[in-house]
Amino acid sequence: MTDLSDIRREYTKGGLRRSELPEDPMALFERWMEQAKAAELTDPTAMCVATVDDQGQPYQRIVLLKRFDEQGFVFFTNLGSRKATQLKQNAHISLLFPWHPLERQVAVTGIAEPLSTAEVLKYFVTRPKESQIAAWVSAQSSKLSARQVLEAKFMEMKQKFSAGEVPLPSFWGGYLVRPSSIEFWQGGEHRLHDRFIYEKSAEGWAIERLAP
């Protein structure tokens, strides 16, 4: 067994205080996202998306956040993918934004709701044409005999759509994650990290400090 127990460092980027927190967690998320972009982090919109299958087995994968507002967080995917299949059975979902260079994490729990075709199309037409074609090519999460099969299919579809616009595949969609909780984690010295969780209720958002 490889021992990794001696790998550690101090977290010194700064703290997070209750007095600094807005009443709406999305306002703080927007501030942190802008700071992550300004710091030129690699893929600041990358989030770990966790879903659960019908046997209770959790699965995680990295997905790019494409939009957020007061309603929640939006991402897009193949509707035949493992994540989409699992969300159809169990809409509970968890997101994690791992902004390590800023010594920050944001963890979200909530419910994933399918987007309307109009909302999906509005985003799909903004994608580069190669990405639109790739959506037609990949039966996401299905097994492939070889990469050449995927590349050949891409070239076939690229030729098919070379003369015009790429239509929206019926099997490609997106989700709005309506959050029930959002936790903000800021690293602190001596492992005394600052953690605040916003939890949604009928009255609005309640804020609590969590022990590190």
For each residue, the residues with C-beta under 8 A, 3 or more apart:
1:
2:
3: 6
4: 7
5:
6: 3
7: 4
8:
9:
10: 189 190
11: 103 187 188 189 191 193
12: 103 187 189
13: 102 103 104 186 187
14: 186
15: 186 188 194
16: 20 21 184 186 194 196
17: 20 21 194
18: 21 196 207 209
19:
20: 16 17
21: 16 17 18 28 184 196 207
22: 25 27 28
23: 27 204 205 207
24: 27 28 70 205
25: 22 28 29 179 182 184 198 205
26: 29 30 68 69 70 182
27: 22 23 24 30 31
28: 21 22 24 25 31 32 184
29: 25 26 32 33 68 106 182 184
30: 26 27 33 34 68
31: 27 28 34 35
32: 28 29 35 36 99 102 104 106 184
33: 29 30 36 37 44 45 68
34: 30 31 37 38
35: 31 32 38 39 102
36: 32 33 39 41 44 97 99 102 104
37: 33 34 40 41 44
38: 34 35
39: 35 36 44 101 102
40: 37
41: 36 37 44 99 101 102
42:
43: 46 64
44: 33 36 37 39 41 99
45: 33 64 65 66
46: 43 62 63 64 65 97 98
47: 62 63 64 65 73 75 95 96 97
48: 60 61 62 63 95 96 98
49: 60 61 62 63 75 83 93 94 95
50: 58 59 60 93 94 95 96
51: 58 59 82 83 86 87 90 93
52: 56 57 58 59 86 90 92
53: 56 57 59 82 86 89
54: 86 89 90
55:
56: 52 53
57: 52 53
58: 50 51 52
59: 50 51 52 53 82 83 86
60: 48 49 50
61: 48 49 83
62: 46 47 48 49
63: 46 47 48 49 75 77 83
64: 43 45 46 47 75
65: 45 46 47 68 73 74 75 95 97
66: 45 74 75 76 123 174
67: 73 74 123
68: 26 29 30 33 65 72 73 74
69: 26 72
70: 24 26
71: 176 178
72: 68 69 110 176 177 178 179
73: 47 65 67 68 95 108 110 176 177 179
74: 65 66 67 68 115 174 175 176 177
75: 47 49 63 64 65 66 174 175 177
76: 66 115 120 123 124 172 173 174 175
77: 63 81 83 84 140 172 173 174 175
78: 81 84 135 138 139 140 141 171 172
79: 84 171 172 173
80: 84 85 139 140 141 142 171
81: 77 78 84 85 140 141
82: 51 53 59 85 86 140 141
83: 49 51 59 61 63 77 86 87 141
84: 77 78 79 80 81 87 88 173
85: 80 81 82 88 89 141
86: 51 52 53 54 59 82 83 89 90
87: 51 83 84 90 91 93 112 175
88: 84 85 91
89: 53 54 85 86
90: 51 52 54 86 87
91: 87 88 111 112 113
92: 52 109 110 111 112
93: 49 50 51 87 109 110 111 112 175 177
94: 49 50 107 108 109
95: 47 48 49 50 65 73 106 107 108 110 177
96: 47 48 50 105 106 107 108
97: 36 46 47 65 104 105 106 107
98: 46 48 105
99: 32 36 41 44 102 103 104 105 106
100: 103
101: 39 41
102: 13 32 35 36 39 41 99
103: 11 12 13 99 100 186 187
104: 13 32 36 97 99 184 185 186 187
105: 96 97 98 99 183 184 185
106: 29 32 95 96 97 99 182 183 184 185
107: 94 95 96 97 182 183 185
108: 73 94 95 96 177 179 181 182 183
109: 92 93 94 179 180 181
110: 72 73 92 93 95 177 178 179 180 181
111: 91 92 93 177 178 180
112: 87 91 92 93 175 176 177
113: 91 175 176 177 178
114: 173 174 175
115: 74 76 119 120 173 174 175 176
116: 119 120
117: 120 121 168 173
118: 121 122
119: 115 116 122 123 174
120: 76 115 116 117 123 124 168 172 173 174
121: 117 118 124 125 168
122: 118 119 125 126
123: 66 67 76 119 120 126 127 174
124: 76 120 121 127 132 135 168 172
125: 121 122 165
126: 122 123
127: 123 124 131 132 135
128: 131 132
129: 132 133 161 166
130: 133 134 158
131: 127 128 134 135
132: 124 127 128 129 135 136 161 166
133: 129 130 136 137 154 157 158 161 166
134: 130 131 137 138 154
135: 78 124 127 131 132 138 169 172
136: 132 133 157 161 166 169
137: 133 134 150 153 154 157
138: 78 134 135 150
139: 78 80 142
140: 77 78 80 81 82
141: 78 80 81 82 83 85
142: 80 139
143:
144: 147 149 150
145: 149
146: 149
147: 144 150 151
148: 151 152
149: 144 145 146 152 153
150: 137 138 144 147 153 154
151: 147 148 154 155
152: 148 149 155 156
153: 137 149 150 156 157
154: 133 134 137 150 151 157 158
155: 151 152 158 159
156: 152 153 159 160
157: 133 136 137 153 154 160 161
158: 130 133 154 155 161 162
159: 155 156 162
160: 156 157
161: 129 132 133 136 157 158 164 165 166
162: 158 159
163:
164: 161
165: 125 161
166: 129 132 133 136 161
167:
168: 117 120 121 124 172
169: 135 136 172
170:
171: 78 79 80
172: 76 77 78 79 120 124 135 168 169
173: 76 77 79 84 114 115 117 120
174: 66 74 75 76 77 114 115 119 120 123
175: 74 75 76 77 87 93 112 113 114 115
176: 71 72 73 74 112 113 115
177: 72 73 74 75 93 95 108 110 111 112 113
178: 71 72 110 111 113
179: 25 72 73 108 109 110 182 200
180: 109 110 111 199 200
181: 108 109 110 197 198 199 200
182: 25 26 29 106 107 108 179 197 198
183: 105 106 107 108 195 196 197 198 210
184: 16 21 25 28 29 32 104 105 106 195 196 197 198
185: 104 105 106 107 193 194 195
186: 13 14 15 16 103 104 193 194 195
187: 11 12 13 103 104 193
188: 11 15 191 192 193 194 212
189: 10 11 12 192
190: 10
191: 11 188 212
192: 188 189 212
193: 11 185 186 187 188 212
194: 15 16 17 185 186 188 209 212
195: 183 184 185 186 209 210 211 212
196: 16 18 21 183 184 207 208 209 210
197: 181 182 183 184 207 208 210
198: 25 181 182 183 184 205 206 207
199: 180 181 205 206 208
200: 179 180 181 204 205
201: 204 205 206
202:
203: 206
204: 23 200 201
205: 23 24 25 198 199 200 201
206: 198 199 201 203
207: 18 21 23 196 197 198
208: 196 197 199
209: 18 194 195 196
210: 183 195 196 197
211: 195
212: 188 191 192 193 194 195
